[in-house]
Amino acid sequence: MKKYYIFGLMFLSFLVISVVSPRVFTQSYRLTKVGYVDLDRVVKEVTKDDVFVENLKLKMQEQNDNRDLAETNNTEINTNPRDNSLRGQVKRQVASSLLGIVKKEGYTLILERTEYAILYADRNFDITDAVIKDVKESVMKK
């Protein structure tokens, strides 16, 4: 009788572990969300769109005018080491859009897709198209 009791207890504990264990592992898996983005492709796709480039140039001109107006009202000399070229502005827009997507979608890790950094990754992890779309939308609506 004692033997059946031990086997029953072992079976019951095995059953509980097999039911609870996958849920625990699944929860820890859900806490990590990984994606990658091809930044070279983003910059190429975004800068080949003439309407986008014109809107970005207008935005840059507006920022320069606002900065010039602030400098004439302010006696302090403000040296800004930021890259004020078109490429620098595109990079800032991409970074801003990427951070927005990361926060909205809950990513914990974003990698850059380069020839040597990521040799293979499933297309399900690629967020390049989402970044391109977000960058274009952010400049077009402003």
C-alpha positions, -999 to +999 in steps of 0.1 A: +000+000+000+028+023+009+044+016-025+013+027-044+011+058-023+047+068-032+040+061-069+008+081-068+026+110-051+054+109-077+029+108-105+010+137-091+042+158-086+053+150-121+019+160-135+020+193-116+056+201-127+048+193-164+018+216-163+034+245-144+069+244-159+060+254-195+040+284-182+069+296-162+093+293-191+069+309-215+065+339-192+102+344-190+104+341-228+077+368-232+098+392-212+124+393-240+115+408-273+143+410-299+143+428-333+168+440-358+169+469-383+189+476-414+199+512-409+216+515-443+184+504-460+163+528-439+185+558-449+185+548-486+148+543-487+140+575-469+164+597-488+153+585-522+118+598-516+119+634-530+088+646-511+103+634-478+136+651-485+118+684-494+097+682-462+129+675-442+147+704-457+118+727-449+118+714-413+156+720-411+152+755-424+125+762-399+147+749-371+176+771-383+153+802-385+141+795-349+177+790-337+188+822-354+160+841-338+169+827-304+205+837-309+197+873-318+176+875-286+202+858-265+237+871-260+252+837-252+271+819-279+257+784-283+281+761-301+262+730-310+283+701-322+254+683-338+255+674-374+231+698-391+234+682-426+206+664-443+221+630-434+224+641-397+188+651-397+178+618-412+198+599-386+180+619-358+146+611-373+155+574-376+167+573-340+136+591-328+113+567-348+132+537-336+129+547-299+092+552-304+087+518-319+108+502-292+087+518-265+054+511-282+061+475-291+080+466-259+113+455-274+142+447-250+169+444-276+173+459-311+203+449-333+216+465-364+216+443-395+250+444-411+269+420-432+291+408-403+269+415-372+239+393-380+246+364-402+211+351-402+178+361-385+142+353-392+123+380-411+098+380-382+124+400-362+130+426-389+115+460-380+132+479-409+099+485-428+082+497-396+110+522-390+109+535-426+071+540-424+074+557-390+102+581-402+082+591-433+050+596-413+068+617-386+083+641-411+052+643-433+029+652-405+051+680-390 
